[in-house]
């Protein structure tokens, strides 16, 4: 059960889930900023948070797509990782 392949799949899928979670947090941050901007947040607040909201609006879709790609391709990536764990490959 504790083969390098299984460990690699678990870690890859965990990283993919973390990436999707970070993307969702980014979308929530952008939505909260837009809601606060619409209801009339102070000027100093909107000017200081706007660059981070724009960065999050650009980065969140990338994290989401990347997380899904890693989750979908986790079997192929795990088999690629396991090739480096074979004794014949790592021997000098």
Secondary structure, 3 states (H helix, E strand, C coil): CCCHHHHHHHHHHHHHHHHHHHHHHHHHHHHHHHHHHHHCCCHHHHHHHHHHHHHHHHHHHHHHHHHHHHHHCHHHHHHHHHHCCCHHHHCC
